[in-house]
Amino acid sequence: MAQWFIAALLASEGEPSGAGDEAEQLNIRRYHWLFSAPDSEAAYARLLSEGAAAILACPDGSHWQLRGVADLLETMEEPSDQAELLWLEAELSPLELRQLIPCPEILLSDAIKCQAALPTTSGWYIAELPLVQIHDTGRHGENSLVWVQSHLIKADSTHGAYNKALSVGELQSLPGHSHRCNGDIAHWEFKGISKLHPLLDAPTDGALLYFEEFRLSLGNLQRLIRPKSALAVFKLENQPENQGSRD
């Protein structure tokens, strides 16, 4: 049975000057590529053989050159409407938690602008949904433990995607879904939508989902590129059994 993976591919616009100056500023894109493979080793091999071609297939992709892999992760579920693809765990201060979730008007405005810039409308989105651990007994400390779940959303419009994502998030924090944290009773509380990404393509095998564009120095770009052993899917496999699980 095939497994599903998402690779974060780093590309630069054109070639660096060749002078080797680590301070040289480059236009960078981080592409998120969805694909299937029998296992993680096969996924890595496919990534090496097809990653550059996937970027070239993107609109205006001919201007961008693959520089390396930032990460490779196995999805939580097979791609489908409302499926959870990825999750991220973080310890955030109260200020960082407030900054994580923009006001709905700004989030919707940014998503609509992003959608308008795409050559076609796929009808698919990825919503990032933060859940904060709330202690019913005891306390976690000054910072909050946060899970950010990334869910696929199929919708006819950005507003429709936003409303569906809210419903998905609210289902994650229903009353009675409590758990133990270091002996204390705690539960997860949905805090809102942190990001809503319109997708370039429907989430099929080999689809480029979306990309982020930013400026970065050559030196910092090189530090983002990871060797195979440092990619998430291989680090997780090498952890002791049960470590790294969110259950």
C-alpha positions in Angstrom: 0.0 0.0 0.0 1.4 3.4 -1.0 2.2 6.0 1.6 1.9 9.7 1.1 4.6 12.3 1.6 5.1 16.1 1.5 8.5 17.4 0.5 9.6 21.0 1.1 11.8 21.9 -1.8 14.0 25.0 -1.8 14.6 26.8 -5.1 16.3 30.1 -6.1 15.4 32.4 -8.9 18.3 32.0 -11.3 21.9 31.2 -10.3 23.9 32.8 -7.5 26.7 35.0 -8.8 29.3 32.3 -8.3 31.4 34.5 -6.1 30.6 32.3 -3.1 29.6 35.3 -1.0 27.4 33.9 1.8 25.8 37.4 2.3 24.5 37.5 -1.3 20.7 38.0 -1.2 18.6 35.6 -3.3 14.9 35.3 -4.2 13.8 31.9 -2.7 10.8 29.8 -3.0 9.9 26.9 -0.7 7.6 24.5 -2.7 5.4 22.0 -0.9 5.2 18.8 -3.1 2.7 16.0 -2.5 3.5 12.5 -3.8 3.2 8.8 -3.0 5.7 6.1 -2.6 5.9 2.5 -1.1 8.1 3.7 1.8 10.4 6.5 2.9 13.4 5.2 1.0 11.4 5.1 -2.2 10.0 8.5 -1.4 13.5 9.9 -1.1 14.6 8.3 -4.4 11.6 9.8 -6.1 12.3 13.2 -4.6 15.8 13.2 -6.0 14.7 12.0 -9.5 11.5 14.1 -9.9 11.8 17.1 -7.6 13.4 19.5 -10.1 10.9 18.5 -12.8 8.0 19.2 -10.4 9.3 22.8 -9.9 9.6 23.3 -13.7 6.0 22.2 -14.1 4.9 25.1 -11.9 3.7 28.3 -13.6 6.9 30.4 -14.2 8.8 27.5 -12.8 11.5 27.8 -15.5 13.0 30.8 -13.7 13.6 28.7 -10.5 16.4 26.3 -9.9 16.1 23.5 -7.2 18.8 24.0 -4.5 17.9 21.3 -2.1 15.4 19.7 0.3 14.3 21.4 3.5 12.3 18.5 4.8 10.4 15.3 3.9 7.4 14.2 6.0 4.8 11.4 5.8 1.2 12.6 5.9 -1.1 11.7 8.8 -3.9 10.6 6.4 -4.4 10.0 2.7 -5.3 13.2 0.8 -9.1 13.9 0.9 -11.4 16.6 2.0 -10.8 17.6 5.6 -8.0 15.0 6.0 -5.1 15.9 8.3 -1.9 16.0 6.4 0.7 17.2 8.9 1.0 18.4 12.5 3.6 20.5 14.3 4.2 20.7 18.0 5.6 23.9 19.6 6.0 25.6 23.0 4.9 29.2 22.6 4.9 32.2 24.9 1.7 34.2 25.4 3.0 36.8 22.9 4.0 34.2 20.3 0.6 32.5 20.7 -1.2 35.8 20.0 1.0 36.5 17.0 0.3 33.0 15.6 -3.4 33.7 14.8 -4.2 36.8 12.6 -7.6 38.4 12.8 -10.1 36.8 10.3 -10.2 39.8 8.1 -6.5 39.9 7.5 -6.3 36.1 7.0 -9.1 36.1 4.5 -7.7 39.1 2.6 -4.3 37.5 2.3 -5.8 34.2 1.1 -8.0 36.0 -1.5 -5.0 37.9 -2.8 -3.0 34.7 -3.1 -5.9 33.0 -4.8 -6.2 35.8 -7.3 -2.5 35.5 -8.2 -2.8 31.8 -9.2 -3.3 31.0 -12.9 -6.2 28.6 -12.1 -8.5 27.8 -9.2 -8.1 24.2 -7.9 -10.9 24.5 -5.4 -8.6 23.1 -2.6 -6.9 24.7 0.4 -4.7 23.8 3.3 -5.8 25.3 6.6 -3.4 25.4 9.6 -5.4 25.0 12.8 -3.7 25.6 16.2 -4.8 23.7 19.2 -3.6 24.8 22.6 -3.3 22.4 25.6 -5.4 23.7 28.5 -4.7 22.2 31.9 -7.9 21.4 34.0 -5.6 20.5 36.9 -2.1 21.7 37.5 -0.3 23.9 35.0 2.1 23.5 32.1 4.2 26.5 32.9 4.6 30.0 31.5 4.5 28.8 27.9 1.7 26.9 26.1 2.0 23.5 24.3 0.5 24.0 20.8 -0.3 21.6 18.1 -0.7 23.1 14.6 -2.7 20.7 12.4 -2.7 21.1 8.6 -6.0 20.0 7.0 -7.0 19.7 3.4 -10.2 21.7 2.6 -12.3 21.5 -0.6 -14.5 24.5 -1.1 -16.0 26.6 -3.9 -14.6 29.9 -2.5 -12.1 31.2 0.0 -14.9 32.2 2.4 -16.3 28.7 2.1 -12.9 27.2 2.8 -12.6 29.5 5.9 -15.9 28.5 7.3 -15.3 24.7 6.7 -11.9 25.0 8.3 -13.5 26.6 11.4 -15.8 23.6 11.7 -13.0 21.2 11.4 -11.0 23.0 14.1 -14.0 23.1 16.4 -14.4 19.4 16.1 -10.9 18.9 17.5 -11.8 20.5 20.8 -15.2 19.0 21.7 -15.9 18.8 25.4 -14.9 15.5 27.0 -11.9 14.9 24.9 -9.5 15.1 27.8 -6.1 13.5 28.3 -3.3 13.2 30.8 -0.2 15.5 30.8 2.4 14.6 33.4 -0.4 13.3 35.6 -2.6 16.4 35.2 -5.9 16.4 33.3 -5.9 18.6 30.2 -7.8 19.1 27.0 -7.2 20.7 23.6 -8.8 24.1 22.7 -9.1 25.3 19.1 -7.9 29.0 18.9 -8.6 29.8 15.3 -7.0 29.6 11.8 -3.4 30.6 11.5 -3.0 30.2 7.8 -5.2 29.4 4.8 -3.3 28.4 1.6 -5.1 28.2 -1.7 -3.6 25.2 -3.6 -2.0 25.4 -7.1 -3.3 21.9 -7.9 -5.8 19.4 -6.5 -4.0 17.1 -4.0 -3.2 14.2 -6.3 0.0 12.2 -6.7 2.8 14.6 -7.8 0.9 17.8 -7.1 2.6 21.0 -6.2 0.4 22.3 -3.4 1.7 25.8 -2.8 4.9 27.8 -2.3 6.2 30.6 -0.1 8.5 33.3 -1.6 11.0 35.3 0.4 14.5 36.8 0.3 17.4 35.0 2.0 21.1 35.1 2.0 23.1 32.4 0.2 24.5 31.3 3.6 21.2 31.0 5.3 19.8 29.1 2.3 22.6 26.6 2.6 21.8 26.1 6.3 18.1 25.3 5.5 19.1 22.5 3.2 19.2 19.2 5.1 21.0 15.9 4.4 18.9 12.8 4.2 19.5 11.7 7.8 18.1 15.1 9.1 14.8 14.9 7.2 11.9 14.4 9.5 10.7 11.1 8.1 14.1 9.5 8.7 14.7 11.1 12.1 11.3 9.7 13.2 12.2 6.2 12.1 15.4 6.3 14.1 13.7 7.4 17.3 13.0 4.8 20.0 9.6 3.1 19.7 6.7 5.4 20.8 8.9 8.5 21.0 7.7 11.3 18.7 4.0 10.1 18.9 1.4 12.7 19.8 -0.9 10.1 21.4 
